[in-house]
Amino acid sequence: QVQLVESGGGLVQPGGSLRLSCAASGSIFSIFPMGWYRQAPGKQREWVAVITSGGRTNYADSVKGRFTISRDNAKNTVYLQMNSLRPEDTAVYYCNKSPGYSPHTWGQGTQVTVSS
């Protein structure tokens, strides 16, 4: 059973930056495309960014040009660099397999709050 642990969230002013990390247990991590998702209060969880095992990336239009997903397969870790943050980016952020794949058990997520 793979465990996912997200970290790096916090309170940041509009225009600021944060770097999220997602550490995964288990040796099968590297073979799956991985993604970051977020869920704002009262809204459904949505995907934000995905990365294949080989490093190809794709982003939701709302974050394109501001967020960068990356991964380190040797460390079983996926990252999300978030720049130019906006209040509408406020949400709990999660990582898991890319959409279309049977997800691992969801972790606790990490809270990102963008506010002045």
N, CA, C and O atoms as a GROMACS GRO file, in nm:
protein
  464
    1GLN      N    1   0.084  -0.118   0.000
    1GLN     CA    2   0.000   0.000   0.000
    1GLN      C    3   0.089   0.124   0.000
    1GLN      O    4   0.170   0.144   0.090
    2VAL      N    5   0.073   0.207  -0.101
    2VAL     CA    6   0.153   0.329  -0.110
    2VAL      C    7   0.092   0.435  -0.019
    2VAL      O    8  -0.029   0.454  -0.017
    3GLN      N    9   0.178   0.502   0.055
    3GLN     CA   10   0.135   0.616   0.137
    3GLN      C   11   0.188   0.744   0.076
    3GLN      O   12   0.303   0.752   0.034
    4LEU      N   13   0.103   0.845   0.072
    4LEU     CA   14   0.138   0.975   0.016
    4LEU      C   15   0.135   1.079   0.126
    4LEU      O   16   0.037   1.090   0.200
    5VAL      N   17   0.243   1.155   0.138
    5VAL     CA   18   0.252   1.258   0.242
    5VAL      C   19   0.288   1.390   0.176
    5VAL      O   20   0.399   1.407   0.124
    6GLU      N   21   0.194   1.484   0.178
    6GLU     CA   22   0.214   1.615   0.120
    6GLU      C   23   0.262   1.713   0.226
    6GLU      O   24   0.224   1.703   0.342
    7SER      N   25   0.346   1.807   0.184
    7SER     CA   26   0.397   1.908   0.276
    7SER      C   27   0.435   2.034   0.199
    7SER      O   28   0.441   2.033   0.076
    8GLY      N   29   0.459   2.142   0.273
    8GLY     CA   30   0.507   2.264   0.211
    8GLY      C   31   0.405   2.375   0.200
    8GLY      O   32   0.438   2.486   0.157
    9GLY      N   33   0.283   2.348   0.240
    9GLY     CA   34   0.180   2.451   0.232
    9GLY      C   35   0.200   2.558   0.338
    9GLY      O   36   0.290   2.549   0.422
   10GLY      N   37   0.115   2.661   0.332
   10GLY     CA   38   0.123   2.768   0.430
   10GLY      C   39   0.043   2.888   0.386
   10GLY      O   40  -0.034   2.882   0.290
   11LEU      N   41   0.063   2.996   0.458
   11LEU     CA   42  -0.003   3.122   0.428
   11LEU      C   43   0.094   3.211   0.350
   11LEU      O   44   0.208   3.231   0.393
   12VAL      N   45   0.050   3.263   0.239
   12VAL     CA   46   0.136   3.346   0.156
   12VAL      C   47   0.054   3.461   0.099
   12VAL      O   48  -0.066   3.447   0.076
   13GLN      N   49   0.119   3.574   0.077
   13GLN     CA   50   0.050   3.688   0.018
   13GLN      C   51   0.032   3.669  -0.132
   13GLN      O   52   0.108   3.596  -0.194
   14PRO      N   53  -0.067   3.734  -0.189
   14PRO     CA   54  -0.083   3.729  -0.335
   14PRO      C   55   0.047   3.770  -0.405
   14PRO      O   56   0.114   3.866  -0.365
   15GLY      N   57   0.082   3.695  -0.508
   15GLY     CA   58   0.206   3.718  -0.579
   15GLY      C   59   0.322   3.638  -0.524
   15GLY      O   60   0.429   3.634  -0.586
   16GLY      N   61   0.304   3.575  -0.411
   16GLY     CA   62   0.410   3.498  -0.349
   16GLY      C   63   0.427   3.360  -0.409
   16GLY      O   64   0.360   3.323  -0.505
   17SER      N   65   0.520   3.284  -0.350
   17SER     CA   66   0.552   3.151  -0.401
   17SER      C   67   0.556   3.049  -0.288
   17SER      O   68   0.581   3.082  -0.172
   18LEU      N   69   0.529   2.926  -0.325
   18LEU     CA   70   0.545   2.812  -0.234
   18LEU      C   71   0.591   2.693  -0.316
   18LEU      O   72   0.567   2.685  -0.436
   19ARG      N   73   0.658   2.601  -0.249
   19ARG     CA   74   0.698   2.476  -0.312
   19ARG      C   75   0.642   2.360  -0.230
   19ARG      O   76   0.678   2.342  -0.114
   20LEU      N   77   0.555   2.284  -0.292
   20LEU     CA   78   0.496   2.169  -0.227
   20LEU      C   79   0.576   2.043  -0.260
   20LEU      O   80   0.634   2.031  -0.367
   21SER      N   81   0.576   1.951  -0.165
   21SER     CA   82   0.640   1.821  -0.186
   21SER      C   83   0.542   1.710  -0.155
   21SER      O   84   0.454   1.725  -0.070
   22CYS      N   85   0.558   1.600  -0.223
   22CYS     CA   86   0.476   1.482  -0.198
   22CYS      C   87   0.569   1.362  -0.196
   22CYS      O   88   0.626   1.323  -0.298
   23ALA      N   89   0.584   1.304  -0.078
   23ALA     CA   90   0.669   1.187  -0.062
   23ALA      C   91   0.583   1.062  -0.065
   23ALA      O   92   0.483   1.053   0.005
   24ALA      N   93   0.624   0.965  -0.146
   24ALA     CA   94   0.549   0.841  -0.160
   24ALA      C   95   0.633   0.722  -0.115
   24ALA      O   96   0.751   0.712  -0.149
   25SER      N   97   0.572   0.635  -0.040
   25SER     CA   98   0.639   0.512  -0.004
   25SER      C   99   0.618   0.410  -0.114
   25SER      O  100   0.524   0.423  -0.193
   26GLY      N  101   0.702   0.309  -0.123
   26GLY     CA  102   0.679   0.204  -0.220
   26GLY      C  103   0.763   0.217  -0.344
   26GLY      O  104   0.786   0.328  -0.394
   27SER      N  105   0.809   0.107  -0.394
   27SER     CA  106   0.903   0.108  -0.506
   27SER      C  107   0.835   0.125  -0.641
   27SER      O  108   0.904   0.142  -0.742
   28ILE      N  109   0.701   0.122  -0.645
   28ILE     CA  110   0.634   0.131  -0.774
   28ILE      C  111   0.606   0.276  -0.813
   28ILE      O  112   0.546   0.302  -0.917
   29PHE      N  113   0.648   0.368  -0.730
   29PHE     CA  114   0.616   0.509  -0.754
   29PHE      C  115   0.658   0.553  -0.893
   29PHE      O  116   0.582   0.621  -0.962
   30SER      N  117   0.778   0.516  -0.935
   30SER     CA  118   0.837   0.575  -1.055
   30SER      C  119   0.767   0.535  -1.185
   30SER      O  120   0.790   0.600  -1.287
   31ILE      N  121   0.685   0.431  -1.185
   31ILE     CA  122   0.628   0.384  -1.311
   31ILE      C  123   0.497   0.455  -1.347
   31ILE      O  124   0.448   0.440  -1.459
   32PHE      N  125   0.441   0.530  -1.255
   32PHE     CA  126   0.312   0.592  -1.280
   32PHE      C  127   0.323   0.741  -1.306
   32PHE      O  128   0.406   0.809  -1.246
   33PRO      N  129   0.240   0.792  -1.398
   33PRO     CA  130   0.226   0.937  -1.405
   33PRO      C  131   0.166   0.986  -1.274
   33PRO      O  132   0.078   0.920  -1.217
   34MET      N  133   0.212   1.099  -1.227
   34MET     CA  134   0.163   1.154  -1.100
   34MET      C  135   0.105   1.292  -1.122
   34MET      O  136   0.138   1.361  -1.219
   35GLY      N  137   0.018   1.330  -1.031
   35GLY     CA  138  -0.045   1.460  -1.046
   35GLY      C  139  -0.064   1.530  -0.913
   35GLY      O  140  -0.063   1.469  -0.806
   36TRP      N  141  -0.082   1.659  -0.922
   36TRP     CA  142  -0.124   1.740  -0.809
   36TRP      C  143  -0.270   1.779  -0.831
   36TRP      O  144  -0.313   1.809  -0.942
   37TYR      N  145  -0.343   1.779  -0.723
   37TYR     CA  146  -0.483   1.814  -0.723
   37TYR      C  147  -0.507   1.917  -0.612
   37TYR      O  148  -0.424   1.934  -0.523
   38ARG      N  149  -0.621   1.984  -0.619
   38ARG     CA  150  -0.656   2.075  -0.510
   38ARG      C  151  -0.807   2.075  -0.490
   38ARG      O  152  -0.885   2.049  -0.581
   39GLN      N  153  -0.844   2.106  -0.368
   39GLN     CA  154  -0.985   2.114  -0.334
   39GLN      C  155  -1.008   2.238  -0.247
   39GLN      O  156  -0.958   2.248  -0.135
   40ALA      N  157  -1.084   2.330  -0.302
   40ALA     CA  158  -1.120   2.451  -0.229
   40ALA      C  159  -1.248   2.426  -0.151
   40ALA      O  160  -1.325   2.336  -0.186
   41PRO      N  161  -1.273   2.503  -0.046
   41PRO     CA  162  -1.394   2.483   0.034
   41PRO      C  163  -1.519   2.490  -0.052
   41PRO      O  164  -1.538   2.583  -0.130
   42GLY      N  165  -1.605   2.389  -0.037
   42GLY     CA  166  -1.730   2.386  -0.110
   42GLY      C  167  -1.719   2.347  -0.255
   42GLY      O  168  -1.818   2.352  -0.328
   43LYS      N  169  -1.600   2.308  -0.299
   43LYS     CA  170  -1.581   2.272  -0.440
   43LYS      C  171  -1.528   2.130  -0.451
   43LYS      O  172  -1.475   2.074  -0.355
   44GLN      N  173  -1.543   2.074  -0.570
   44GLN     CA  174  -1.489   1.941  -0.594
   44GLN      C  175  -1.338   1.946  -0.615
   44GLN      O  176  -1.282   2.049  -0.654
   45ARG      N  177  -1.274   1.835  -0.587
   45ARG     CA  178  -1.130   1.827  -0.612
   45ARG      C  179  -1.105   1.836  -0.763
   45ARG      O  180  -1.177   1.776  -0.842
   46GLU      N  181  -1.003   1.910  -0.800
   46GLU     CA  182  -0.968   1.928  -0.940
   46GLU      C  183  -0.820   1.902  -0.960
   46GLU      O  184  -0.739   1.925  -0.871
   47TRP      N  185  -0.787   1.854  -1.080
   47TRP     CA  186  -0.645   1.832  -1.106
   47TRP      C  187  -0.582   1.964  -1.145
   47TRP      O  188  -0.645   2.052  -1.202
   48VAL      N  189  -0.455   1.974  -1.111
   48VAL     CA  190  -0.380   2.098  -1.133
   48VAL      C  191  -0.267   2.076  -1.233
   48VAL      O  192  -0.247   2.156  -1.324
   49ALA      N  193  -0.194   1.967  -1.213
   49ALA     CA  194  -0.077   1.942  -1.297
   49ALA      C  195  -0.047   1.792  -1.295
   49ALA      O  196  -0.074   1.724  -1.196
   50VAL      N  197   0.008   1.743  -1.404
   50VAL     CA  198   0.047   1.603  -1.410
   50VAL      C  199   0.185   1.591  -1.472
   50VAL      O  200   0.229   1.678  -1.547
   51ILE      N  201   0.253   1.481  -1.438
   51ILE     CA  202   0.386   1.455  -1.493
   51ILE      C  203   0.400   1.306  -1.516
   51ILE      O  204   0.368   1.225  -1.429
   52THR      N  205   0.448   1.269  -1.634
   52THR     CA  206   0.468   1.128  -1.664
   52THR      C  207   0.596   1.077  -1.597
   52THR      O  208   0.673   1.155  -1.542
   53SER      N  209   0.615   0.948  -1.603
   53SER     CA  210   0.736   0.891  -1.544
   53SER      C  211   0.861   0.944  -1.614
   53SER      O  212   0.968   0.949  -1.555
   54GLY      N  213   0.846   0.982  -1.740
   54GLY     CA  214   0.959   1.035  -1.814
   54GLY      C  215   0.975   1.186  -1.807
   54GLY      O  216   1.070   1.241  -1.863
   55GLY      N  217   0.882   1.252  -1.738
   55GLY     CA  218   0.898   1.396  -1.716
   55GLY      C  219   0.813   1.488  -1.803
   55GLY      O  220   0.826   1.610  -1.794
   56ARG      N  221   0.728   1.432  -1.887
   56ARG     CA  222   0.639   1.520  -1.963
   56ARG      C  223   0.532   1.576  -1.871
   56ARG      O  224   0.483   1.507  -1.782
   57THR      N  225   0.496   1.702  -1.892
   57THR     CA  226   0.404   1.769  -1.801
   57THR      C  227   0.283   1.826  -1.874
   57THR      O  228   0.285   1.848  -1.995
   58ASN      N  229   0.179   1.849  -1.796
   58ASN     CA  230   0.060   1.915  -1.847
   58ASN      C  231  -0.005   1.989  -1.730
   58ASN      O  232   0.005   1.946  -1.615
   59TYR      N  233  -0.070   2.100  -1.760
   59TYR     CA  234  -0.123   2.186  -1.655
   59TYR      C  235  -0.267   2.227  -1.685
   59TYR      O  236  -0.306   2.241  -1.801
   60ALA      N  237  -0.343   2.247  -1.580
   60ALA     CA  238  -0.474   2.309  -1.595
   60ALA      C  239  -0.454   2.453  -1.642
   60ALA      O  240  -0.355   2.517  -1.608
   61ASP      N  241  -0.548   2.502  -1.721
   61ASP     CA  242  -0.534   2.637  -1.775
   61ASP      C  243  -0.520   2.741  -1.665
   61ASP      O  244  -0.453   2.843  -1.683
   62SER      N  245  -0.582   2.717  -1.552
   62SER     CA  246  -0.582   2.816  -1.444
   62SER      C  247  -0.444   2.836  -1.381
   62SER      O  248  -0.421   2.938  -1.316
   63VAL      N  249  -0.354   2.742  -1.400
   63VAL     CA  250  -0.222   2.753  -1.337
   63VAL      C  251  -0.108   2.755  -1.438
   63VAL      O  252   0.008   2.769  -1.400
   64LYS      N  253  -0.141   2.740  -1.564
   64LYS     CA  254  -0.038   2.734  -1.668
   64LYS      C  255   0.045   2.861  -1.667
   64LYS      O  256  -0.008   2.972  -1.664
   65GLY      N  257   0.176   2.843  -1.669
   65GLY     CA  258   0.267   2.957  -1.668
   65GLY      C  259   0.303   3.004  -1.528
   65GLY      O  260   0.394   3.085  -1.512
   66ARG      N  261   0.233   2.953  -1.427
   66ARG     CA  262   0.262   2.994  -1.289
   66ARG      C  263   0.314   2.877  -1.205
   66ARG      O  264   0.397   2.896  -1.116
   67PHE      N  265   0.265   2.758  -1.232
   67PHE     CA  266   0.302   2.639  -1.154
   67PHE      C  267   0.393   2.549  -1.237
   67PHE      O  268   0.381   2.543  -1.360
   68THR      N  269   0.483   2.479  -1.169
   68THR     CA  270   0.571   2.383  -1.234
   68THR      C  271   0.575   2.254  -1.153
   68THR      O  272   0.608   2.255  -1.035
   69ILE      N  273   0.541   2.144  -1.217
   69ILE     CA  274   0.548   2.014  -1.153
   69ILE      C  275   0.678   1.945  -1.192
   69ILE      O  276   0.724   1.957  -1.305
   70SER      N  277   0.736   1.874  -1.097
   70SER     CA  278   0.857   1.798  -1.125
   70SER      C  279   0.858   1.674  -1.034
   70SER      O  280   0.777   1.662  -0.942
   71ARG      N  281   0.949   1.584  -1.063
   71ARG     CA  282   0.956   1.464  -0.981
   71ARG      C  283   1.100   1.416  -0.971
   71ARG      O  284   1.181   1.440  -1.060
   72ASP      N  285   1.129   1.349  -0.862
   72ASP     CA  286   1.257   1.285  -0.841
   72ASP      C  287   1.228   1.139  -0.810
   72ASP      O  288   1.194   1.105  -0.696
   73ASN      N  289   1.239   1.053  -0.910
   73ASN     CA  290   1.202   0.913  -0.892
   73ASN      C  291   1.293   0.843  -0.791
   73ASN      O  292   1.249   0.751  -0.722
   74ALA      N  293   1.418   0.886  -0.781
   74ALA     CA  294   1.509   0.824  -0.685
   74ALA      C  295   1.466   0.851  -0.541
   74ALA      O  296   1.493   0.773  -0.450
   75LYS      N  297   1.397   0.964  -0.522
   75LYS     CA  298   1.350   1.001  -0.388
   75LYS      C  299   1.201   0.973  -0.371
   75LYS      O  300   1.144   1.005  -0.266
   76ASN      N  301   1.138   0.915  -0.472
   76ASN     CA  302   0.993   0.891  -0.466
   76ASN      C  303   0.917   1.017  -0.426
   76ASN      O  304   0.829   1.013  -0.340
   77THR      N  305   0.951   1.127  -0.489
   77THR     CA  306   0.893   1.256  -0.451
   77THR      C  307   0.849   1.334  -0.574
   77THR      O  308   0.917   1.336  -0.678
   78VAL      N  309   0.735   1.398  -0.560
   78VAL     CA  310   0.683   1.488  -0.662
   78VAL      C  311   0.675   1.628  -0.601
   78VAL      O  312   0.641   1.643  -0.484
   79TYR      N  313   0.706   1.728  -0.681
   79TYR     CA  314   0.707   1.865  -0.633
   79TYR      C  315   0.609   1.950  -0.714
   79TYR      O  316   0.574   1.917  -0.827
   80LEU      N  317   0.566   2.059  -0.653
   80LEU     CA  318   0.487   2.159  -0.724
   80LEU      C  319   0.538   2.296  -0.682
   80LEU      O  320   0.516   2.340  -0.570
   81GLN      N  321   0.606   2.362  -0.774
   81GLN     CA  322   0.651   2.499  -0.752
   81GLN      C  323   0.540   2.592  -0.795
   81GLN      O  324   0.496   2.588  -0.910
   82MET      N  325   0.494   2.674  -0.704
   82MET     CA  326   0.382   2.764  -0.731
   82MET      C  327   0.429   2.908  -0.718
   82MET      O  328   0.472   2.951  -0.611
   83ASN      N  329   0.421   2.980  -0.827
   83ASN     CA  330   0.460   3.121  -0.830
   83ASN      C  331   0.340   3.208  -0.862
   83ASN      O  332   0.237   3.158  -0.908
   84SER      N  333   0.354   3.336  -0.838
   84SER     CA  334   0.246   3.432  -0.869
   84SER      C  335   0.112   3.384  -0.813
   84SER      O  336   0.010   3.383  -0.883
   85LEU      N  337   0.113   3.346  -0.689
   85LEU     CA  338  -0.008   3.289  -0.629
   85LEU      C  339  -0.119   3.392  -0.618
   85LEU      O  340  -0.095   3.512  -0.598
   86ARG      N  341  -0.240   3.342  -0.633
   86ARG     CA  342  -0.360   3.425  -0.630
   86ARG      C  343  -0.454   3.375  -0.520
   86ARG      O  344  -0.445   3.260  -0.479
   87PRO      N  345  -0.542   3.461  -0.472
   87PRO     CA  346  -0.637   3.414  -0.369
   87PRO      C  347  -0.717   3.291  -0.414
   87PRO      O  348  -0.751   3.206  -0.332
   88GLU      N  349  -0.746   3.283  -0.542
   88GLU     CA  350  -0.824   3.168  -0.591
   88GLU      C  351  -0.744   3.038  -0.594
   88GLU      O  352  -0.799   2.932  -0.623
   89ASP      N  353  -0.615   3.044  -0.564
   89ASP     CA  354  -0.535   2.923  -0.550
   89ASP      C  355  -0.549   2.861  -0.411
   89ASP      O  356  -0.499   2.752  -0.386
   90THR      N  357  -0.617   2.931  -0.322
   90THR     CA  358  -0.637   2.880  -0.187
   90THR      C  359  -0.714   2.748  -0.191
   90THR      O  360  -0.824   2.741  -0.246
   91ALA      N  361  -0.656   2.645  -0.131
   91ALA     CA  362  -0.715   2.512  -0.133
   91ALA      C  363  -0.626   2.417  -0.053
   91ALA      O  364  -0.515   2.452  -0.013
   92VAL      N  365  -0.676   2.297  -0.033
   92VAL     CA  366  -0.592   2.188   0.016
   92VAL      C  367  -0.537   2.116  -0.107
   92VAL      O  368  -0.612   2.080  -0.198
   93TYR      N  369  -0.408   2.097  -0.110
   93TYR     CA  370  -0.342   2.038  -0.224
   93TYR      C  371  -0.302   1.893  -0.192
   93TYR      O  372  -0.250   1.863  -0.085
   94TYR      N  373  -0.328   1.807  -0.288
   94TYR     CA  374  -0.300   1.664  -0.275
   94TYR      C  375  -0.220   1.616  -0.395
   94TYR      O  376  -0.224   1.677  -0.503
   95CYS      N  377  -0.148   1.507  -0.376
   95CYS     CA  378  -0.088   1.440  -0.491
   95CYS      C  379  -0.143   1.299  -0.501
   95CYS      O  380  -0.188   1.242  -0.401
   96ASN      N  381  -0.140   1.244  -0.619
   96ASN     CA  382  -0.184   1.108  -0.643
   96ASN      C  383  -0.149   1.073  -0.787
   96ASN      O  384  -0.090   1.154  -0.858
   97LYS      N  385  -0.186   0.955  -0.829
   97LYS     CA  386  -0.163   0.918  -0.967
   97LYS      C  387  -0.238   1.016  -1.059
   97LYS      O  388  -0.332   1.083  -1.017
   98SER      N  389  -0.195   1.023  -1.180
   98SER     CA  390  -0.258   1.107  -1.280
   98SER      C  391  -0.403   1.063  -1.302
   98SER      O  392  -0.436   0.946  -1.284
   99PRO      N  393  -0.492   1.157  -1.341
   99PRO     CA  394  -0.628   1.118  -1.373
   99PRO      C  395  -0.632   1.004  -1.475
   99PRO      O  396  -0.551   0.999  -1.567
  100GLY      N  397  -0.726   0.914  -1.457
  100GLY     CA  398  -0.737   0.799  -1.546
  100GLY      C  399  -0.676   0.673  -1.490
  100GLY      O  400  -0.697   0.564  -1.544
  101TYR      N  401  -0.601   0.687  -1.382
  101TYR     CA  402  -0.542   0.572  -1.314
  101TYR      C  403  -0.612   0.552  -1.180
  101TYR      O  404  -0.655   0.647  -1.116
  102SER      N  405  -0.622   0.428  -1.140
  102SER     CA  406  -0.681   0.398  -1.010
  102SER      C  407  -0.596   0.461  -0.901
  102SER      O  408  -0.479   0.427  -0.887
  103PRO      N  409  -0.654   0.553  -0.823
  103PRO     CA  410  -0.571   0.629  -0.730
  103PRO      C  411  -0.524   0.547  -0.610
  103PRO      O  412  -0.587   0.449  -0.570
  104HIS      N  413  -0.410   0.591  -0.555
  104HIS     CA  414  -0.369   0.543  -0.424
  104HIS      C  415  -0.465   0.601  -0.321
  104HIS      O  416  -0.547   0.688  -0.352
  105THR      N  417  -0.455   0.552  -0.198
  105THR     CA  418  -0.529   0.615  -0.089
  105THR      C  419  -0.482   0.760  -0.077
  105THR      O  420  -0.362   0.787  -0.075
  106TRP      N  421  -0.577   0.851  -0.068
  106TRP     CA  422  -0.542   0.992  -0.062
  106TRP      C  423  -0.475   1.025   0.072
  106TRP      O  424  -0.513   0.973   0.176
  107GLY      N  425  -0.375   1.112   0.065
  107GLY     CA  426  -0.310   1.159   0.186
  107GLY      C  427  -0.392   1.268   0.251
  107GLY      O  428  -0.506   1.294   0.213
  108GLN      N  429  -0.332   1.332   0.350
  108GLN     CA  430  -0.401   1.438   0.426
  108GLN      C  431  -0.401   1.570   0.350
  108GLN      O  432  -0.482   1.658   0.378
  109GLY      N  433  -0.313   1.583   0.255
  109GLY     CA  434  -0.304   1.709   0.182
  109GLY      C  435  -0.228   1.814   0.261
  109GLY      O  436  -0.194   1.795   0.378
  110THR      N  437  -0.203   1.927   0.195
  110THR     CA  438  -0.137   2.039   0.260
  110THR      C  439  -0.213   2.166   0.224
  110THR      O  440  -0.246   2.190   0.108
  111GLN      N  441  -0.242   2.246   0.324
  111GLN     CA  442  -0.324   2.366   0.306
  111GLN      C  443  -0.240   2.480   0.249
  111GLN      O  444  -0.133   2.512   0.299
  112VAL      N  445  -0.292   2.541   0.144
  112VAL     CA  446  -0.233   2.662   0.086
  112VAL      C  447  -0.336   2.773   0.098
  112VAL      O  448  -0.449   2.761   0.049
  113THR      N  449  -0.296   2.880   0.162
  113THR     CA  450  -0.385   2.995   0.178
  113THR      C  451  -0.315   3.118   0.122
  113THR      O  452  -0.205   3.154   0.165
  114VAL      N  453  -0.380   3.182   0.027
  114VAL     CA  454  -0.325   3.302  -0.036
  114VAL      C  455  -0.411   3.419   0.005
  114VAL      O  456  -0.527   3.432  -0.036
  115SER      N  457  -0.354   3.505   0.087
  115SER     CA  458  -0.432   3.616   0.142
  115SER      C  459  -0.339   3.726   0.189
  115SER      O  460  -0.227   3.700   0.233
  116SER      N  461  -0.388   3.848   0.178
  116SER     CA  462  -0.310   3.961   0.228
  116SER      C  463  -0.352   3.996   0.370
  116SER      O  464  -0.298   4.089   0.430
   0.00000   0.00000   0.00000
